[in-house]
Amino acid sequence: MTKKYGYVRVSTAQQKTDIQYEELRHYGVCQIFVDKTSGTTTENREALQNLLEIAQRGDEIGRAVQQEC
């Protein structure tokens, strides 16, 4: 059975994730993984690594993007 997962990343702990959560819930994800870290690599993104470990072939991964002004 295909599952839908969501991934949220913000650069700082002070940034809010409410809008991203809402978008992913609207998409119908069953679980949301969150990283609050800056950087351009995926090396220190624990939530992303956990997501990639549990996702199976055929699962869907959605990511809501926070618009920065």
N, CA, C and O atoms as CSV, one atom per row, in Angstrom:
chain,resi,resn,atom,element,x,y,z
A,1,MET,N,N,0.843,-1.191,0.000
A,1,MET,CA,C,0.000,0.000,0.000
A,1,MET,C,C,0.885,1.250,0.000
A,1,MET,O,O,1.809,1.365,0.805
A,2,THR,N,N,0.603,2.151,-0.880
A,2,THR,CA,C,1.360,3.388,-0.987
A,2,THR,C,C,1.058,4.307,0.192
A,2,THR,O,O,-0.100,4.500,0.562
A,3,LYS,N,N,2.107,4.868,0.774
A,3,LYS,CA,C,1.959,5.837,1.854
A,3,LYS,C,C,2.483,7.180,1.367
A,3,LYS,O,O,3.347,7.252,0.493
A,4,LYS,N,N,1.938,8.242,1.953
A,4,LYS,CA,C,2.400,9.593,1.647
A,4,LYS,C,C,3.076,10.164,2.883
A,4,LYS,O,O,2.494,10.210,3.967
A,5,TYR,N,N,4.312,10.596,2.696
A,5,TYR,CA,C,5.080,11.213,3.770
A,5,TYR,C,C,5.355,12.664,3.412
A,5,TYR,O,O,5.376,13.029,2.236
A,6,GLY,N,N,5.564,13.487,4.428
A,6,GLY,CA,C,5.890,14.884,4.204
A,6,GLY,C,C,7.209,15.245,4.848
A,6,GLY,O,O,7.604,14.661,5.857
A,7,TYR,N,N,7.891,16.215,4.255
A,7,TYR,CA,C,9.163,16.695,4.796
A,7,TYR,C,C,9.139,18.211,4.863
A,7,TYR,O,O,8.792,18.887,3.895
A,8,VAL,N,N,9.517,18.736,6.030
A,8,VAL,CA,C,9.582,20.176,6.259
A,8,VAL,C,C,10.978,20.513,6.745
A,8,VAL,O,O,11.519,19.840,7.623
A,9,ARG,N,N,11.560,21.561,6.170
A,9,ARG,CA,C,12.840,22.054,6.670
A,9,ARG,C,C,12.802,23.561,6.754
A,9,ARG,O,O,12.415,24.245,5.807
A,10,VAL,N,N,13.211,24.065,7.900
A,10,VAL,CA,C,13.385,25.500,8.090
A,10,VAL,C,C,14.813,25.731,8.558
A,10,VAL,O,O,15.442,24.823,9.102
A,11,SER,N,N,15.324,26.922,8.355
A,11,SER,CA,C,16.730,27.214,8.640
A,11,SER,C,C,17.019,27.450,10.116
A,11,SER,O,O,18.131,27.199,10.581
A,12,THR,N,N,16.025,27.930,10.852
A,12,THR,CA,C,16.249,28.216,12.271
A,12,THR,C,C,15.098,27.685,13.099
A,12,THR,O,O,13.997,27.476,12.589
A,13,ALA,N,N,15.353,27.468,14.369
A,13,ALA,CA,C,14.321,26.967,15.284
A,13,ALA,C,C,13.209,27.989,15.487
A,13,ALA,O,O,12.104,27.631,15.896
A,14,GLN,N,N,13.495,29.264,15.203
A,14,GLN,CA,C,12.500,30.313,15.392
A,14,GLN,C,C,11.475,30.377,14.255
A,14,GLN,O,O,10.399,30.949,14.428
A,15,GLN,N,N,11.794,29.804,13.116
A,15,GLN,CA,C,10.871,29.857,11.985
A,15,GLN,C,C,9.680,28.931,12.231
A,15,GLN,O,O,9.835,27.829,12.757
A,16,LYS,N,N,8.521,29.383,11.853
A,16,LYS,CA,C,7.305,28.612,12.047
A,16,LYS,C,C,7.089,27.637,10.887
A,16,LYS,O,O,7.473,27.911,9.750
A,17,THR,N,N,6.475,26.510,11.192
A,17,THR,CA,C,6.232,25.477,10.185
A,17,THR,C,C,4.740,25.268,9.931
A,17,THR,O,O,4.362,24.354,9.198
A,18,ASP,N,N,3.892,26.103,10.526
A,18,ASP,CA,C,2.438,25.920,10.450
A,18,ASP,C,C,1.912,25.828,9.020
A,18,ASP,O,O,1.117,24.942,8.706
A,19,ILE,N,N,2.349,26.733,8.162
A,19,ILE,CA,C,1.840,26.768,6.787
A,19,ILE,C,C,2.274,25.513,6.035
A,19,ILE,O,O,1.489,24.929,5.287
A,20,GLN,N,N,3.527,25.100,6.235
A,20,GLN,CA,C,4.020,23.896,5.576
A,20,GLN,C,C,3.250,22.661,6.048
A,20,GLN,O,O,2.889,21.803,5.242
A,21,TYR,N,N,3.001,22.575,7.364
A,21,TYR,CA,C,2.215,21.459,7.897
A,21,TYR,C,C,0.836,21.417,7.254
A,21,TYR,O,O,0.364,20.355,6.851
A,22,GLU,N,N,0.198,22.568,7.162
A,22,GLU,CA,C,-1.149,22.645,6.594
A,22,GLU,C,C,-1.162,22.177,5.137
A,22,GLU,O,O,-2.052,21.430,4.732
A,23,GLU,N,N,-0.182,22.616,4.356
A,23,GLU,CA,C,-0.108,22.200,2.955
A,23,GLU,C,C,0.066,20.687,2.835
A,23,GLU,O,O,-0.569,20.050,1.995
A,24,LEU,N,N,0.925,20.117,3.673
A,24,LEU,CA,C,1.167,18.676,3.615
A,24,LEU,C,C,-0.046,17.885,4.091
A,24,LEU,O,O,-0.360,16.838,3.524
A,25,ARG,N,N,-0.725,18.367,5.113
A,25,ARG,CA,C,-1.941,17.686,5.570
A,25,ARG,C,C,-3.020,17.717,4.489
A,25,ARG,O,O,-3.754,16.747,4.302
A,26,HIS,N,N,-3.105,18.841,3.783
A,26,HIS,CA,C,-4.061,18.950,2.689
A,26,HIS,C,C,-3.740,17.931,1.592
A,26,HIS,O,O,-4.646,17.413,0.938
A,27,TYR,N,N,-2.469,17.649,1.396
A,27,TYR,CA,C,-2.017,16.668,0.409
A,27,TYR,C,C,-2.330,15.240,0.863
A,27,TYR,O,O,-2.375,14.321,0.046
A,28,GLY,N,N,-2.547,15.060,2.169
A,28,GLY,CA,C,-2.918,13.753,2.685
A,28,GLY,C,C,-1.782,12.901,3.206
A,28,GLY,O,O,-1.867,11.674,3.168
A,29,VAL,N,N,-0.706,13.530,3.697
A,29,VAL,CA,C,0.418,12.749,4.198
A,29,VAL,C,C,0.052,12.052,5.506
A,29,VAL,O,O,-0.777,12.545,6.271
A,30,CYS,N,N,0.679,10.896,5.755
A,30,CYS,CA,C,0.405,10.139,6.972
A,30,CYS,C,C,1.382,10.481,8.085
A,30,CYS,O,O,1.085,10.249,9.258
A,31,GLN,N,N,2.543,11.027,7.740
A,31,GLN,CA,C,3.550,11.375,8.730
A,31,GLN,C,C,4.416,12.493,8.174
A,31,GLN,O,O,4.772,12.491,6.995
A,32,ILE,N,N,4.755,13.456,9.042
A,32,ILE,CA,C,5.569,14.596,8.631
A,32,ILE,C,C,6.879,14.580,9.407
A,32,ILE,O,O,6.887,14.420,10.628
A,33,PHE,N,N,7.977,14.745,8.691
A,33,PHE,CA,C,9.313,14.784,9.271
A,33,PHE,C,C,9.818,16.219,9.193
A,33,PHE,O,O,9.657,16.877,8.165
A,34,VAL,N,N,10.431,16.713,10.276
A,34,VAL,CA,C,10.837,18.119,10.352
A,34,VAL,C,C,12.306,18.247,10.734
A,34,VAL,O,O,12.765,17.633,11.698
A,35,ASP,N,N,13.034,19.048,9.971
A,35,ASP,CA,C,14.394,19.441,10.313
A,35,ASP,C,C,14.417,20.947,10.493
A,35,ASP,O,O,13.869,21.687,9.677
A,36,LYS,N,N,15.052,21.396,11.566
A,36,LYS,CA,C,15.247,22.826,11.794
A,36,LYS,C,C,16.752,23.067,11.837
A,36,LYS,O,O,17.369,23.116,12.900
A,37,THR,N,N,17.314,23.214,10.648
A,37,THR,CA,C,18.759,23.378,10.527
A,37,THR,C,C,19.086,24.146,9.253
A,37,THR,O,O,18.348,24.071,8.271
A,38,SER,N,N,20.170,24.870,9.269
A,38,SER,CA,C,20.591,25.592,8.064
A,38,SER,C,C,21.641,24.778,7.335
A,38,SER,O,O,22.127,23.766,7.839
A,39,GLY,N,N,21.974,25.224,6.168
A,39,GLY,CA,C,23.007,24.546,5.399
A,39,GLY,C,C,22.509,24.102,4.043
A,39,GLY,O,O,21.305,24.035,3.792
A,40,THR,N,N,23.457,23.799,3.172
A,40,THR,CA,C,23.103,23.424,1.809
A,40,THR,C,C,23.240,21.934,1.551
A,40,THR,O,O,22.881,21.458,0.474
A,41,THR,N,N,23.754,21.189,2.526
A,41,THR,CA,C,23.900,19.752,2.336
A,41,THR,C,C,22.857,19.011,3.168
A,41,THR,O,O,22.208,19.603,4.031
A,42,THR,N,N,22.702,17.737,2.910
A,42,THR,CA,C,21.730,16.930,3.654
A,42,THR,C,C,22.395,16.113,4.752
A,42,THR,O,O,21.740,15.284,5.384
A,43,GLU,N,N,23.667,16.331,4.986
A,43,GLU,CA,C,24.425,15.528,5.944
A,43,GLU,C,C,23.879,15.575,7.368
A,43,GLU,O,O,23.841,14.541,8.035
A,44,ASN,N,N,23.462,16.723,7.847
A,44,ASN,CA,C,23.018,16.858,9.230
A,44,ASN,C,C,21.500,16.934,9.358
A,44,ASN,O,O,20.993,17.488,10.334
A,45,ARG,N,N,20.792,16.406,8.423
A,45,ARG,CA,C,19.324,16.443,8.457
A,45,ARG,C,C,18.790,15.091,8.916
A,45,ARG,O,O,18.476,14.214,8.112
A,46,GLU,N,N,18.700,14.954,10.231
A,46,GLU,CA,C,18.317,13.687,10.831
A,46,GLU,C,C,16.917,13.242,10.406
A,46,GLU,O,O,16.704,12.069,10.099
A,47,ALA,N,N,15.968,14.170,10.389
A,47,ALA,CA,C,14.599,13.810,10.008
A,47,ALA,C,C,14.545,13.325,8.560
A,47,ALA,O,O,13.840,12.363,8.255
A,48,LEU,N,N,15.277,13.978,7.678
A,48,LEU,CA,C,15.308,13.558,6.281
A,48,LEU,C,C,15.888,12.152,6.162
A,48,LEU,O,O,15.361,11.321,5.422
A,49,GLN,N,N,16.962,11.889,6.883
A,49,GLN,CA,C,17.559,10.558,6.840
A,49,GLN,C,C,16.582,9.500,7.365
A,49,GLN,O,O,16.486,8.409,6.802
A,50,ASN,N,N,15.856,9.824,8.444
A,50,ASN,CA,C,14.853,8.891,8.972
A,50,ASN,C,C,13.755,8.621,7.955
A,50,ASN,O,O,13.323,7.481,7.782
A,51,LEU,N,N,13.307,9.672,7.285
A,51,LEU,CA,C,12.272,9.523,6.256
A,51,LEU,C,C,12.754,8.606,5.143
A,51,LEU,O,O,12.035,7.697,4.728
A,52,LEU,N,N,13.954,8.840,4.664
A,52,LEU,CA,C,14.478,8.035,3.562
A,52,LEU,C,C,14.683,6.575,3.966
A,52,LEU,O,O,14.629,5.681,3.121
A,53,GLU,N,N,14.917,6.336,5.249
A,53,GLU,CA,C,15.078,4.964,5.724
A,53,GLU,C,C,13.759,4.189,5.759
A,53,GLU,O,O,13.744,2.986,5.497
A,54,ILE,N,N,12.651,4.869,6.080
A,54,ILE,CA,C,11.383,4.137,6.206
A,54,ILE,C,C,10.564,4.125,4.924
A,54,ILE,O,O,9.709,3.258,4.745
A,55,ALA,N,N,10.815,5.082,4.024
A,55,ALA,CA,C,10.052,5.126,2.772
A,55,ALA,C,C,10.365,3.892,1.929
A,55,ALA,O,O,11.515,3.468,1.815
A,56,GLN,N,N,9.320,3.337,1.350
A,56,GLN,CA,C,9.441,2.150,0.519
A,56,GLN,C,C,9.201,2.522,-0.949
A,56,GLN,O,O,8.650,3.579,-1.257
A,57,ARG,N,N,9.620,1.644,-1.827
A,57,ARG,CA,C,9.375,1.848,-3.259
A,57,ARG,C,C,7.873,2.061,-3.482
A,57,ARG,O,O,7.053,1.280,-2.999
A,58,GLY,N,N,7.527,3.101,-4.200
A,58,GLY,CA,C,6.138,3.405,-4.494
A,58,GLY,C,C,5.519,4.422,-3.548
A,58,GLY,O,O,4.476,4.993,-3.866
A,59,ASP,N,N,6.138,4.667,-2.381
A,59,ASP,CA,C,5.634,5.692,-1.465
A,59,ASP,C,C,5.845,7.070,-2.079
A,59,ASP,O,O,6.699,7.253,-2.947
A,60,GLU,N,N,5.069,8.021,-1.625
A,60,GLU,CA,C,5.194,9.397,-2.106
A,60,GLU,C,C,5.758,10.265,-1.001
A,60,GLU,O,O,5.394,10.112,0.165
A,61,ILE,N,N,6.650,11.180,-1.367
A,61,ILE,CA,C,7.224,12.126,-0.425
A,61,ILE,C,C,6.919,13.528,-0.932
A,61,ILE,O,O,7.278,13.892,-2.051
A,62,GLY,N,N,6.251,14.304,-0.089
A,62,GLY,CA,C,5.913,15.676,-0.439
A,62,GLY,C,C,6.711,16.640,0.410
A,62,GLY,O,O,7.031,16.347,1.562
A,63,ARG,N,N,7.032,17.787,-0.158
A,63,ARG,CA,C,7.758,18.811,0.581
A,63,ARG,C,C,7.106,20.155,0.312
A,63,ARG,O,O,6.964,20.582,-0.833
A,64,ALA,N,N,6.717,20.804,1.387
A,64,ALA,CA,C,6.175,22.152,1.267
A,64,ALA,C,C,7.334,23.128,1.409
A,64,ALA,O,O,8.190,22.963,2.278
A,65,VAL,N,N,7.359,24.131,0.563
A,65,VAL,CA,C,8.470,25.082,0.544
A,65,VAL,C,C,8.025,26.378,1.199
A,65,VAL,O,O,6.981,26.934,0.861
A,66,GLN,N,N,8.832,26.851,2.142
A,66,GLN,CA,C,8.552,28.126,2.771
A,66,GLN,C,C,9.122,29.241,1.904
A,66,GLN,O,O,10.309,29.249,1.577
A,67,GLN,N,N,8.272,30.165,1.546
A,67,GLN,CA,C,8.712,31.283,0.719
A,67,GLN,C,C,9.458,32.294,1.576
A,67,GLN,O,O,8.943,32.744,2.600
A,68,GLU,N,N,10.655,32.647,1.167
A,68,GLU,CA,C,11.448,33.633,1.891
A,68,GLU,C,C,11.434,34.943,1.118
A,68,GLU,O,O,11.605,34.959,-0.101
A,69,CYS,N,N,11.233,36.015,1.822
A,69,CYS,CA,C,11.199,37.348,1.198
A,69,CYS,C,C,12.499,38.063,1.374
A,69,CYS,O,O,12.649,39.195,0.914
